[in-house]
Amino acid sequence: MRVALHTKVRPDRITDYEAAHREVPAELTAAIRAAGATSWTIWRSGTDLFHLLECEDYPRLLAQLERLPANVAWQARMAELLDVVHDYSRGGVDAGLPVVWELP
């Protein structure tokens, strides 16, 4: 399944956000893959962040990562950089953007 997410980085923290993503802990990326993700891309336009995540089962992925120490630490770090609360506490599986159109 594909899940699109929208978050916002704080205007004064863009550099920090991008630097953090150049150094995502290997333990976290391994856990994300083990939870069923096959890809995750983030684009930035100004302060808007658009994520496209491909995974087997998004609710299961969130559940598996929710209490993982590496993810808890990462989410705390991201909370300092984001204006919009990440999907874990903003509706979880319902935080995804609705599909409006797809090329048939």
Backbone as a printed PyTorch tensor [residue, N CA C, xyz], in Angstrom:
tensor([[[  0.8330,  -1.1720,   0.0000],
         [  0.0000,   0.0000,   0.0000],
         [  0.8800,   1.2380,   0.0000]],

        [[  0.3560,   2.3270,  -0.5530],
         [  1.0610,   3.6080,  -0.5560],
         [  0.3400,   4.5610,   0.3800]],

        [[  1.1150,   5.2960,   1.1640],
         [  0.5650,   6.2630,   2.1100],
         [  1.2810,   7.5880,   1.8780]],

        [[  0.5100,   8.6490,   1.6770],
         [  1.0770,   9.9860,   1.5370],
         [  0.7890,  10.7540,   2.8230]],

        [[  1.8130,  11.4210,   3.3300],
         [  1.6830,  12.2020,   4.5600],
         [  2.1410,  13.6320,   4.2990]],

        [[  1.6190,  14.5500,   5.0860],
         [  2.0170,  15.9600,   4.9860],
         [  2.3690,  16.4460,   6.3810]],

        [[  3.5820,  16.9560,   6.5420],
         [  4.0060,  17.5730,   7.7900],
         [  4.6360,  18.9110,   7.4460]],

        [[  4.9860,  19.6770,   8.4630],
         [  5.6090,  20.9820,   8.2520],
         [  6.8150,  21.1080,   9.1770]],

        [[  7.9100,  21.5600,   8.5930],
         [  9.1060,  21.8210,   9.3840],
         [  9.0490,  23.2800,   9.8370]],

        [[  9.5540,  23.5420,  11.0190],
         [  9.6210,  24.9220,  11.5070],
         [ 10.5560,  25.7110,  10.5930]],

        [[ 10.1790,  26.9200,  10.2210],
         [ 10.9930,  27.7030,   9.2790],
         [ 12.4420,  27.8830,   9.7240]],

        [[ 12.6650,  28.0270,  11.0070],
         [ 14.0260,  28.2400,  11.5090],
         [ 14.7840,  26.9420,  11.7460]],

        [[ 14.1720,  25.7870,  11.4160],
         [ 14.8080,  24.4900,  11.6700],
         [ 15.0010,  23.6500,  10.3990]],

        [[ 14.8050,  24.2450,   9.2310],
         [ 14.9370,  23.5060,   7.9680],
         [ 16.3110,  22.8580,   7.8470]],

        [[ 17.3530,  23.6030,   8.1220],
         [ 18.7130,  23.0790,   8.0160],
         [ 18.9160,  21.9040,   8.9640]],

        [[ 18.4130,  22.0340,  10.1990],
         [ 18.5240,  20.9490,  11.1770],
         [ 17.7500,  19.7150,  10.7310]],

        [[ 16.5590,  19.9270,  10.1670],
         [ 15.7270,  18.8150,   9.7050],
         [ 16.4460,  18.0450,   8.5920]],

        [[ 16.9730,  18.7880,   7.6320],
         [ 17.6620,  18.1230,   6.5290],
         [ 18.9350,  17.4240,   7.0080]],

        [[ 19.6560,  18.0470,   7.9420],
         [ 20.8630,  17.4110,   8.4980],
         [ 20.5030,  16.1160,   9.2270]],

        [[ 19.4160,  16.1290,   9.9830],
         [ 18.9850,  14.9280,  10.7100],
         [ 18.6990,  13.7860,   9.7350]],

        [[ 18.1150,  14.1140,   8.5890],
         [ 17.7670,  13.0700,   7.6300],
         [ 18.9490,  12.5720,   6.8150]],

        [[ 20.0500,  13.2540,   6.9010],
         [ 21.2830,  12.7140,   6.2970],
         [ 21.9200,  11.6840,   7.2140]],

        [[ 21.4410,  11.6200,   8.4690],
         [ 22.0290,  10.7310,   9.4730],
         [ 20.9660,   9.9090,  10.2150]],

        [[ 19.9610,   9.4250,   9.5030],
         [ 18.9460,   8.5880,  10.1500],
         [ 19.6450,   7.3430,  10.6820]],

        [[ 19.4480,   7.0230,  11.9660],
         [ 20.1340,   5.8620,  12.5470],
         [ 19.8390,   4.5640,  11.7900]],

        [[ 20.8790,   3.7940,  11.5650],
         [ 20.7370,   2.5120,  10.8580],
         [ 19.7580,   1.5950,  11.5790]],

        [[ 19.7550,   1.6410,  12.9120],
         [ 18.8120,   0.8190,  13.6810],
         [ 17.3640,   1.1820,  13.3360]],

        [[ 17.1050,   2.4710,  13.1230],
         [ 15.7490,   2.9070,  12.7920],
         [ 15.3720,   2.5030,  11.3680]],

        [[ 16.2680,   2.7120,  10.4050],
         [ 15.9250,   2.3240,   9.0320],
         [ 15.7250,   0.8130,   8.9330]],

        [[ 16.5140,   0.0410,   9.6600],
         [ 16.3300,  -1.4170,   9.6670],
         [ 14.9730,  -1.7740,  10.2740]],

        [[ 14.5810,  -1.0920,  11.3360],
         [ 13.2870,  -1.3600,  11.9800],
         [ 12.1290,  -0.9820,  11.0680]],

        [[ 12.2710,   0.1100,  10.3400],
         [ 11.2170,   0.5260,   9.4040],
         [ 11.0520,  -0.5250,   8.3190]],

        [[ 12.1650,  -1.0130,   7.7930],
         [ 12.0940,  -2.0770,   6.7750],
         [ 11.5140,  -3.3650,   7.3640]],

        [[ 11.9400,  -3.7280,   8.5640],
         [ 11.4290,  -4.9410,   9.2070],
         [  9.9310,  -4.8470,   9.4800]],

        [[  9.4360,  -3.6320,   9.6710],
         [  8.0050,  -3.4300,   9.9200],
         [  7.1910,  -3.4630,   8.6240]],

        [[  7.8680,  -3.6170,   7.4740],
         [  7.1560,  -3.8050,   6.2170],
         [  7.2880,  -2.6830,   5.2060]],

        [[  8.0450,  -1.6340,   5.4970],
         [  8.2210,  -0.5520,   4.5270],
         [  9.1920,  -0.9760,   3.4360]],

        [[  8.8480,  -0.6830,   2.1980],
         [  9.7440,  -0.9730,   1.0830],
         [ 10.3790,   0.3030,   0.5420]],

        [[  9.7480,   1.4540,   0.7950],
         [ 10.3540,   2.7360,   0.4210],
         [  9.6860,   3.8560,   1.2120]],

        [[ 10.4320,   4.9490,   1.3720],
         [  9.9030,   6.1400,   2.0460],
         [ 10.6860,   7.3180,   1.4950]],

        [[  9.9940,   8.2300,   0.8460],
         [ 10.6130,   9.4090,   0.2700],
         [  9.9510,  10.6420,   0.8690]],

        [[ 10.7700,  11.6640,   1.1550],
         [ 10.2500,  12.9250,   1.6750],
         [ 10.6990,  14.0410,   0.7440]],

        [[  9.7430,  14.8510,   0.2940],
         [ 10.0330,  16.0410,  -0.4920],
         [  9.7300,  17.2590,   0.3580]],

        [[ 10.4570,  18.3560,   0.1110],
         [ 10.2090,  19.6000,   0.8370],
         [  9.9530,  20.7310,  -0.1470]],

        [[  8.9020,  21.5020,   0.1230],
         [  8.6090,  22.7330,  -0.6080],
         [  8.4280,  23.8100,   0.4480]],

        [[  9.4250,  24.6660,   0.6070],
         [  9.3860,  25.6390,   1.6930],
         [  9.3980,  24.8910,   3.0160]],

        [[  8.3730,  25.0960,   3.8090],
         [  8.2800,  24.3890,   5.0900],
         [  7.3850,  23.1540,   5.0110]],

        [[  6.7490,  22.9290,   3.8640],
         [  5.8740,  21.7680,   3.6970],
         [  6.6860,  20.5310,   3.3380]],

        [[  6.4010,  19.4500,   4.0360],
         [  7.0560,  18.1660,   3.7920],
         [  6.0090,  17.1760,   3.3010]],

        [[  6.2990,  16.5140,   2.2170],
         [  5.3950,  15.5150,   1.6520],
         [  6.1180,  14.1740,   1.6430]],

        [[  5.5050,  13.1920,   2.2650],
         [  6.0930,  11.8630,   2.4130],
         [  5.3020,  10.8870,   1.5390]],

        [[  5.9840,   9.9970,   0.8760],
         [  5.3410,   8.8760,   0.2030],
         [  5.9860,   7.6140,   0.7350]],

        [[  5.1820,   6.8150,   1.3930],
         [  5.6190,   5.5930,   2.0540],
         [  4.9460,   4.4160,   1.3730]],

        [[  5.7280,   3.4170,   1.0250],
         [  5.1780,   2.1690,   0.4930],
         [  5.4740,   1.0780,   1.5060]],

        [[  4.4070,   0.3740,   1.8890],
         [  4.5670,  -0.6630,   2.9110],
         [  3.4950,  -1.7230,   2.7310]],

        [[  3.6760,  -2.8160,   3.4370],
         [  2.7080,  -3.9060,   3.3800],
         [  1.4150,  -3.5250,   4.0970]],

        [[  1.5500,  -2.9570,   5.2900],
         [  0.3900,  -2.6850,   6.1370],
         [  0.7360,  -1.5010,   7.0460]],

        [[  0.2140,  -0.3230,   6.7420],
         [  0.5720,   0.8850,   7.4780],
         [  0.1880,   0.8300,   8.9600]],

        [[ -1.0240,   0.3900,   9.3030],
         [ -1.3540,   0.2950,  10.7350],
         [ -0.3890,  -0.6220,  11.4950]],

        [[ -0.0020,  -1.7260,  10.8800],
         [  0.9380,  -2.6440,  11.5250],
         [  2.3130,  -2.0000,  11.6550]],

        [[  2.7400,  -1.2800,  10.6180],
         [  4.0300,  -0.5990,  10.6610],
         [  4.0600,   0.3840,  11.8380]],

        [[  3.0270,   1.2040,  11.9720],
         [  2.9750,   2.1590,  13.0840],
         [  3.0010,   1.4520,  14.4290]],

        [[  2.2440,   0.3730,  14.5320],
         [  2.1850,  -0.3600,  15.7980],
         [  3.5480,  -0.9500,  16.1570]],

        [[  4.2640,  -1.4690,  15.1660],
         [  5.5620,  -2.0710,  15.4380],
         [  6.6160,  -1.0310,  15.8200]],

        [[  6.4980,   0.1680,  15.2950],
         [  7.4930,   1.1970,  15.5660],
         [  7.1770,   2.0350,  16.8000]],

        [[  5.9280,   2.0670,  17.1870],
         [  5.4610,   3.0050,  18.2030],
         [  6.3020,   3.0360,  19.4740]],

        [[  6.6630,   1.8890,  20.0080],
         [  7.3920,   1.8360,  21.2880],
         [  8.8630,   1.4570,  21.1390]],

        [[  9.3210,   1.3160,  19.9280],
         [ 10.7090,   0.9730,  19.6680],
         [ 11.6020,   2.1290,  20.1340]],

        [[ 12.5770,   1.8670,  21.0150],
         [ 13.4050,   2.9520,  21.5540],
         [ 14.0350,   3.8530,  20.4860]],

        [[ 14.5310,   3.2870,  19.3910],
         [ 15.1390,   4.1150,  18.3370],
         [ 14.1050,   5.0500,  17.7160]],

        [[ 12.8830,   4.5780,  17.5490],
         [ 11.8320,   5.4100,  16.9790],
         [ 11.3360,   6.4520,  17.9810]],

        [[ 11.2170,   6.0740,  19.2340],
         [ 10.7980,   7.0300,  20.2680],
         [ 11.7880,   8.1960,  20.3150]],

        [[ 13.0780,   7.8880,  20.2710],
         [ 14.1050,   8.9300,  20.2830],
         [ 14.0180,   9.7890,  19.0200]],

        [[ 13.7950,   9.1520,  17.8690],
         [ 13.6950,   9.8870,  16.6070],
         [ 12.4800,  10.8170,  16.6240]],

        [[ 11.3470,  10.3080,  17.0920],
         [ 10.1360,  11.1370,  17.1300],
         [ 10.3100,  12.3290,  18.0760]],

        [[ 11.0250,  12.1360,  19.1800],
         [ 11.2940,  13.2510,  20.0910],
         [ 12.1700,  14.2950,  19.3930]],

        [[ 13.1440,  13.8240,  18.6390],
         [ 14.0110,  14.7450,  17.8900],
         [ 13.2020,  15.4990,  16.8400]],

        [[ 12.3300,  14.7970,  16.1120],
         [ 11.5170,  15.4370,  15.0780],
         [ 10.5100,  16.4170,  15.6800]],

        [[ 10.0110,  16.1330,  16.8660],
         [  9.0500,  17.0330,  17.5160],
         [  9.6580,  18.4130,  17.7420]],

        [[ 10.9770,  18.4770,  17.9080],
         [ 11.6600,  19.7610,  18.0860],
         [ 11.7700,  20.5410,  16.7760]],

        [[ 11.6600,  19.8350,  15.6500],
         [ 11.8740,  20.4420,  14.3420],
         [ 10.6000,  20.7030,  13.5530]],

        [[  9.5310,  20.0100,  13.9060],
         [  8.2930,  20.1010,  13.1260],
         [  7.2760,  21.0480,  13.7450]],

        [[  6.5280,  21.7360,  12.8700],
         [  5.4110,  22.5700,  13.3020],
         [  4.1540,  21.7200,  13.4770]],

        [[  4.0520,  20.6700,  12.6880],
         [  2.8840,  19.7900,  12.7130],
         [  3.2980,  18.4950,  13.3980]],

        [[  2.5030,  18.0550,  14.3290],
         [  2.7910,  16.8070,  15.0370],
         [  2.7900,  15.6560,  14.0440]],

        [[  3.7500,  14.7600,  14.1820],
         [  3.8590,  13.6100,  13.2810],
         [  2.6300,  12.7210,  13.3980]],

        [[  2.4500,  11.8650,  12.4260],
         [  1.2550,  11.0350,  12.3280],
         [  1.0110,  10.1180,  13.5240]],

        [[  2.0300,   9.7950,  14.3240],
         [  1.8180,   8.8970,  15.4580],
         [  0.8090,   9.4700,  16.4460]],

        [[  0.8610,  10.7740,  16.6680],
         [ -0.0560,  11.3460,  17.6380],
         [ -1.1120,  12.2210,  16.9860]],

        [[ -1.1440,  12.2450,  15.6500],
         [ -2.1070,  13.0720,  14.9420],
         [ -3.0790,  12.1940,  14.1540]],

        [[ -3.4620,  11.0980,  14.7040],
         [ -4.4480,  10.2770,  14.0290],
         [ -3.9170,   8.9680,  13.4940]],

        [[ -2.6220,   8.7280,  13.6460],
         [ -2.0620,   7.4500,  13.2250],
         [ -2.4050,   7.1090,  11.7940]],

        [[ -3.0990,   6.0030,  11.5910],
         [ -3.4020,   5.5230,  10.2480],
         [ -4.3080,   6.4760,   9.4910]],

        [[ -5.0330,   7.3290,  10.1790],
         [ -5.9280,   8.2790,   9.5200],
         [ -5.2200,   9.5630,   9.1150]],

        [[ -3.9180,   9.6650,   9.3780],
         [ -3.1750,  10.8800,   9.0670],
         [ -2.8060,  10.9670,   7.5950]],

        [[ -2.9590,   9.8870,   6.8390],
         [ -2.5870,   9.8860,   5.4350],
         [ -3.4690,  10.8140,   4.6140]],

        [[ -2.8880,  11.3520,   3.5440],
         [ -3.6420,  12.2130,   2.6380],
         [ -4.5710,  11.3580,   1.7820]],

        [[ -5.7800,  11.8260,   1.5330],
         [ -6.6940,  11.0560,   0.6860],
         [ -6.2700,  11.1190,  -0.7850]],

        [[ -6.4510,  10.0390,  -1.4850],
         [ -6.1490,  10.0010,  -2.9120],
         [ -7.2510,  10.7560,  -3.6580]],

        [[ -6.8580,  11.6810,  -4.5040],
         [ -7.8000,  12.4390,  -5.3110],
         [ -7.8560,  11.8870,  -6.7250]],

        [[ -6.7000,  11.5070,  -7.2720],
         [ -6.6470,  11.0110,  -8.6470],
         [ -5.4000,  10.1900,  -8.8420]],

        [[ -5.4900,   9.1670,  -9.6630],
         [ -4.3380,   8.3640, -10.0700],
         [ -4.4130,   8.1410, -11.5690]],

        [[ -3.2730,   8.1400, -12.2220],
         [ -3.2190,   7.8220, -13.6340],
         [ -3.6210,   6.3650, -13.8210]],

        [[ -4.6810,   6.1220, -14.5870],
         [ -5.1180,   4.7250, -14.7440],
         [ -4.1290,   3.8950, -15.5530]]])
